[in-house]
Structures are given as structure tokens and as C-alpha cells.
Amino acid sequence: MSSLYLWGIFIGSLHAMVPIILTATGETIGESAGLFNIGLEGIILFSALTGALGAEAGGPIIGLLVGIGTGFAIGSIFGLINSYFKGVQLIAGVGINLFSAGMVAFWLIHLGVPGHHAVPEESRLIDLYTPLGNFSPMIIVAILMPILVYWLLFRTKLGLKIRAVGENPQAADVAGINIYLVRFLSTAIGASLAGLAGAYISVDWIGSVTKEISAGRGFIALATVVFSGLNPLLVLLGGFIFGFFDSLAVWVSTMPAVQRVIPWQLVSMAPYIVTLLIVAGVIGRVRFPAAMGIPYERE
Amino acid sequence: MGKRELRFFGRTEELKKTVIAGIIGFAIGALIILVYGYDPTAAYTALFSGAFGDLYNFSESLANAIPLILTALTFAIGFRGGMFNIGAEGQLYLGALAAVTVSLFHLPPLFAFVLSIIFAALAGIIWSLPVAILKAARGVHEVISTIMLNWISHYLAFYLIAQVLVDPQRAEKTVSIAEGARFAVLMPGTSLSYGIFVSLVAAIIIYLLLWRTVIGFDIRAMGYNPQAAAYAGIEKWKIILFVFIAGGVTAGLGGAVHVMGRPPTYAVYSGIPAIRGLGFEGLAVAMIGRNHPIGIIFAGIFFGGLLAGGRMMQLFAQVPLEMVRVVEGVVVLFLAIPELIRLFSFLKKRS
């Protein structure tokens, strides 16, 4: 009996890790090029809604693509402001979060469902049915994506360029790399993965949109990037740890017997407490690109 | 505006930039309103007359500004010191609930009032100290730690409201603040209480602190040039500790003043609908006020007004109130551009 519970929590963890891993992997690309995007939370939220509407119009795959497109569009605004116009990245990120929170709440009321917009079953992505349980195909994407991005960043010439721009933009500029373009594209492509994460939440995993559906996952992804020290392969591990505690909290909230011992509200804190502890524990050992967060000014 | 007012912003440039970002924000807002099939003129007319149209509306705007000014100050103190403290949201929840906790006990009126204020400030400090310690000792970025603590306090608030502070008669809310511990209503028939003076006095104190004291000078020096500040012998950890403690106090007070001065129930509801978002909105207020305490007073009243007017907009033009936050987000996004004025310099040439 208890091993069955454990297996259920494990499957739940795999589903819960997907948005964290996708978002954190994308952000790793952006941060490698030197841009720090705290607007990921807003991008996930916004894409969850647009992805859901896309899925209802054209099916789950369209929904996921709309999510990617939404992420790319918002990421482009972020990239434009912070790469070309040398903006203050943290402030721009706060702007995106406020804008998205407002837009999603506005849009939900406009749709006539202020609280909760459920995605109909036929518009949702179909699970893979296996003897071991039902899995979302997006779990595979989430496992492959960090490996792909690791290969991109550390095994290709393009990856070298991206890291050069984040590490020493002056030298990269002398070498003929277009700093502004590389930064713009890195952050926009990174944001499209956050968009995919948002669409996954509404089109596949949870299957509904509320104005709090992102639930801090954008920020947890940022913490996961810190934990990983910009290594996409460690993002996988960090994402799973978060997913585990997230799934544990959901499980406790459905178990009256456990709830008598420890209320669900306290278990729900676990992912955030664990993230905080992990970041505090590893932070001394990670090193970030030298030019991260600093706008590039040509001499 | 005369020269005297402008001096508060430091430079006219800062005010100009805010005005440009504001115009862009409302223009994009109007476009979105139009795209979704509403009438922007009717919407903005209702919005502004609902915010500043008469004394009643303006009082509601001021009432909304009370917590916003305080949470904006939390952010501004940090920003002046080169830190990005977005923890006001969670600190405010706990400040509000700390004030409610005092009302569980039957204490003499004035004593209960003072104790509520002190408890709220302490709750704010307790919730911001881990951020300062993690930053000073382990180098954890405050954006990460404050956001995690915001979520932890979110669930802690849910727990406290449901299990500890619940009103035995009405399960959907906490016990009400005892009558003797409330802020008196300043404008009868509105939500405006004497709590507005807490916000105004806090802004003035923070202003004096930043610009008229040694520690304030050190904070601004560290924000301006951390290397030079370190070279000048300013101890970084002291500044960090001070900035987060001061920020915790104002955010905690924000929660207390809100719940102790908000008729009719003087309580926090489950799901924290009335206090959720006040910390994040404070960020926008701080940036629009250019992180200057006096600028923040004006920005707080302006945004408090938009929130009040937003209800009228929803009622009379059917445009959802949340449009106010969309505009807010766009304004902040454009304020992130340092050379915003130069981008729009072509406007100057033409005129």
C-alpha cells in the first residue's frame, strides 16, 4: 500500500518538475548571455492562458505552440528593452510580472470566468498510457531539453558565442560578435521555453487557468538556475527536487489522515522552504557570468 | 507644478520620464481596451472621475494609498542601497495578522492599539531578517529569498486565518480588530482613516533618514558605488541589516494600518483578498515615485486613486478593474529604460 503511494508521488513529481525544468533551462540560455529575467513568472502565467485558448481553438499541439509564441513575444520585449535600450533588467522583469498578472485577470473576467477557466478534456494533451501509470509526453521533452541546451551551450560554436557575450562582452565585441543581437535572441528563446512551461500547465498538466496558476514557479525556476550554476544538466536534478515537494504537498492535501497530523497549508510551504535552503547551501560554490545583469555599453 | 515641488524629485528629468512612461502606459491600456471591444474614453472618464472626481472618491483613493505608500517605502530604502527587496508582500500579510493576534486578548484600548502596531512592525522584521542574514552571510540574492518567503508567508497566512485567528461566529474571516485598537475614521462614510498619517509620517522619516543621517548617506553610497563605499570603510553587512529591518517595519506597518483602519469588518478574510498584491503594487508605486519618499506619496495617491476609480470603470464602462494593473505594468516596463527621454526626443524637436 505505502509503495503505491510512493509511486503516485513519484509520478506526480515527474509532472510537477516539467514547468520548472523548461523555464530554468530557458533562463540558463538567457543568463549565459548576461540577461537576468525575473519576469518569467509573468510569462508562465500569460502563456498558460494563451496556450489554453490556442488549444481550445486548434488542439493541444497548437496550444503548446501558442505558449511558445507568447513566451517569445514577451521575451522579445524584454530583450529589446534590456539589450538594445540597456534597461534595468530587474525593473523590466517586475513590469512584465505586473502586466501579465493584470492581463490574465482582465482576460479571465472578459471571458466571463473570473475565477477559474477549465480547459475542455478534448483540447488537452493525451497522456502516454503505460503499465506503470499515465505519463505526459512532455516529461520526455523536459528531460531532453536540458541535454539539448547543454550540448548547445558547451559543444557548439554558437554556445561559445553566447557564453562569451555573458562573460566578456568587450572581447566578444572585438571578435565581431553582435552582442545586442545575441543577448536579444538568447533571452527571447529562453522565454519561449517559459511560454511552453505555461502552456504545459494549462493544456496538459493541471488543465485549467486561474490568475495564480503560475504559483511562483517562475521564481522557483530562477532559484533552480542559481542551484545549477548555469549547468542545464543540474537543472534536471533541481527541477526534480522541487517537483517532489510540490507533489508531496498535493498528496497531503488529499489525505485527511495525514492532514490531522500536519495541515496542508504547512506542507504547501515545503517547496519554497526547500528551495531557500538549497540555494543558501550551494550558493558559495556557483559562479555566474561576469557581465550578468550589466547592460553592454560600447566604448 | 512649481519649482519647489519639482525639487523633491531631485531632477526635472525624473518627473519628465515618469510622465512619458505614464502616457505610454495609458495609451497602450487604451489600445487593449479597444481591442477587447470596450470604449476607452468611457473607461478612462469613469476611472479618473472615480479616482479624483469628488471628495468622497478622493478619500477612497487616499485610503487605498495608505498601505501602498508603506510597501513602496520598503522597496525604495532597499533600492537606494542597491538592493532589490521585493519581500514587502509577505511581510505585509504577517504584519496584518500580527495586529489581529493582539485583538485575541482583551486589553485596554490604548495599550492594545500600541501593542498591535509594535507586533506588526516586529512581524515585518522577523520576516525580513532571514533575507538580510542569507544575503550578508551566504550571498543569496534577495530576489530569490524574498519571493520564497512571500510564498511561505502566503501559506502561513492561510493557516493562521483558518486555524488560529478564525472568528468563531464567521469562519470566513479572522476575529475583528478590537474597537479600542482601531484607527478612527477620518472622513465619515468612506474607508479613509487616520492611518494615512502613519504613511505620511513614515515617508518623511525615511526621507530624513536617507538624506539627513550618516547611515542614510552610507546606504545611498553603497547603492551608488559599492566598491567605493567599501573602500570608504562602509560595512556592507550593517547596511544590509539596516535596510531590511527598516523595510520590514514599513511593510509590517502597511499590513497593520490597513487592517486596523479598514471598515466595516476590520478583519482579514480567508484567501486574503483585500491584502494580496499590496506589496507588489508597492513596487510599482516606488518606481513611479522614482524611489523618493516624497515622490512615493504622490505615486501612492495616484495609484490608490486608479484602484478606487477602477471599480467605477468596471461598473460604468464594463472594463475589468484589472486593466489598472496592466497599465501599471506597462509604465514600470518603460521606466526600466534609462534613456527613455532621449528615445522620445523627436517629440521635442517637432514642437
Interface residues (C-beta under 8 A of the other chain):
Chain A: I38 G42 I77 I81 N82 F85 K86 G87 V88 Q89 L90 I91 A92 V94 G95 I96 N97 L98 F99 S100 A101 G102 M103 A105 F106 W107 I109 H110 A215 G216 F219 I220 L222 A223 V226 P263 Q265 L266 S268 M269 Y272 I273 T275 L276 V279 A280 I283 G284
Chain B: I32 Y36 F84 I86 P130 L134 R138 G139 V140 H141 V143 I144 S145 I147 M148 L149 N150 W151 I152 Y155 L156 F158 Y159 A162 Q163 G277 F280 L283 A284 M287 P320 E322 M323 V324 R325 V326 V327 E328 G329 V330 V331 V332 L333 F334 L335 A336 I337 P338 E339 L343
